Amino acid sequence: MKQKLELQTTTLWDYPSQQHREEDEDSHKYYTGATPTYIIWNLLMRYTKAKDLVLDPMAGSGTTIDVAREIGRRALGYDINPIALKRRDIFKSDARTLPVEDEKIDFVFIDPPYSDHIKYSNEPNCIGKLNALENEYYEAMESVIKEAHRTMKKDRYMALYVSDSYEKDYPFMPIGFKLFGLLEKYFLPVDIVSVKRYNKNLNKGHWKTAAIEHNYFLRGFNYLFIMYKESDKTIVQTNEGTRVNLADRRI
Ligand SMILES: C[S@@+](CC[C@H](N)C(=O)[O-])C[C@H]1O[C@@H](n2cnc3c(N)ncnc32)[C@H](O)[C@@H]1O
């Protein structure tokens, strides 16, 4: 029996299972890197309404579109390698150039590759081939963020879920901080959430021993950056100049 889903109320999100539905429990066995369903559920419950159109431009196994449809939202999923799971409702596209009109989408969720640890596919444009020690990764991710902004309606929200990265003998990669900086170029920050990770590897004896022996830390949390695309109403002209007033937001 799964633990009941409840809205998370602090900026530390914790739910001790990858999936909130029994039928999804095995999904991580055939797809590496699926997003925990309760994260999407929490975001959509707070930041969308019935029939809203939700977009995941890096849909992977389709967690976002499945949870969205389960709670009565419409959903669009794209991926550079949509054939991974032979799903017909995830379409092939590069997240940097989506076949979506301007200002169509009510909510965007992005769980991108975090550097090049996981081999997602042989697709040449897979961002998972780019190492986050190189600028090319951030240039690619800025294009993804910009495209999300273009496709979103004003007065709407988006979220990006990401982890920092550490590889032995290389400098630490603060991917979260860097992507947050890029997000802020296009969106207003709503909040930064720390999501507790339940990766089984974190409990493996040799992983723990290596972290102590080589003096580094295993990734205990992911960032969840929640951002807002301003509307014309939120920018208020005053005698002192412009300021942001969020009182009239849709949600
Ligand atoms: C962390 S996974 C997404 C997991 C997904 N949220 C789920 O629950 O299954 C990252 C995805 O980004 C996709 N991807 C990588 N580069 C891409 C690109 N340029 N455009 C679209 N998708 C891309 C990969 O194929 C992979 O499926």
The ligand as an SDF file (V2000), in Angstrom:
LIG
                    3D

 27 29  0  0  0  0  0  0  0  0999 V2000
   16.0470   12.7280  -16.8940 C   0  0  0  0  0  0  0  0  0  0  0  0
   15.3400   12.1550  -18.3860 S   0  0  0  0  0  0  0  0  0  0  0  0
   13.6560   12.6610  -18.2510 C   0  0  0  0  0  0  0  0  0  0  0  0
   12.8840   11.7920  -17.3190 C   0  0  0  0  0  0  0  0  0  0  0  0
   11.3880   11.9480  -17.4320 C   0  0  0  0  0  0  0  0  0  0  0  0
   10.9210   13.1480  -16.7380 N   0  0  0  0  0  0  0  0  0  0  0  0
   10.6970   10.7060  -16.8820 C   0  0  0  0  0  0  0  0  0  0  0  0
   10.0320   10.7890  -15.8420 O   0  0  0  0  0  0  0  0  0  0  0  0
   10.8690    9.6380  -17.4520 O   0  0  0  0  0  0  0  0  0  0  0  0
   15.9800   13.2750  -19.5830 C   0  0  0  0  0  0  0  0  0  0  0  0
   15.4110   13.0800  -20.9810 C   0  0  0  0  0  0  0  0  0  0  0  0
   15.8950   14.1460  -21.8020 O   0  0  0  0  0  0  0  0  0  0  0  0
   15.9210   13.6680  -23.1260 C   0  0  0  0  0  0  0  0  0  0  0  0
   16.7030   14.6100  -23.9510 N   0  0  0  0  0  0  0  0  0  0  0  0
   18.0330   14.7810  -24.0030 C   0  0  0  0  0  0  0  0  0  0  0  0
   18.3650   15.7300  -24.8870 N   0  0  0  0  0  0  0  0  0  0  0  0
   17.1960   16.1970  -25.4110 C   0  0  0  0  0  0  0  0  0  0  0  0
   16.8780   17.1970  -26.3660 C   0  0  0  0  0  0  0  0  0  0  0  0
   17.8210   17.9100  -26.9910 N   0  0  0  0  0  0  0  0  0  0  0  0
   15.5750   17.4120  -26.6360 N   0  0  0  0  0  0  0  0  0  0  0  0
   14.5870   16.6770  -26.0510 C   0  0  0  0  0  0  0  0  0  0  0  0
   14.8310   15.7060  -25.1490 N   0  0  0  0  0  0  0  0  0  0  0  0
   16.1280   15.4720  -24.8090 C   0  0  0  0  0  0  0  0  0  0  0  0
   16.5360   12.2730  -22.9880 C   0  0  0  0  0  0  0  0  0  0  0  0
   16.2660   11.4850  -24.1360 O   0  0  0  0  0  0  0  0  0  0  0  0
   15.8410   11.7880  -21.7030 C   0  0  0  0  0  0  0  0  0  0  0  0
   14.6900   11.0400  -22.0230 O   0  0  0  0  0  0  0  0  0  0  0  0
  1  2  1  0
  2  3  1  0
  2 10  1  0
  3  4  1  0
  4  5  1  0
  5  6  1  0
  5  7  1  0
  7  8  2  0
  7  9  1  0
 10 11  1  0
 11 12  1  0
 11 26  1  0
 12 13  1  0
 13 14  1  0
 13 24  1  0
 14 15  1  0
 14 23  1  0
 15 16  2  0
 16 17  1  0
 17 18  1  0
 17 23  2  0
 18 19  1  0
 18 20  2  0
 20 21  1  0
 21 22  2  0
 22 23  1  0
 24 25  1  0
 24 26  1  0
 26 27  1  0
M  CHG  2   2   1   9  -1
M  END
$$$$
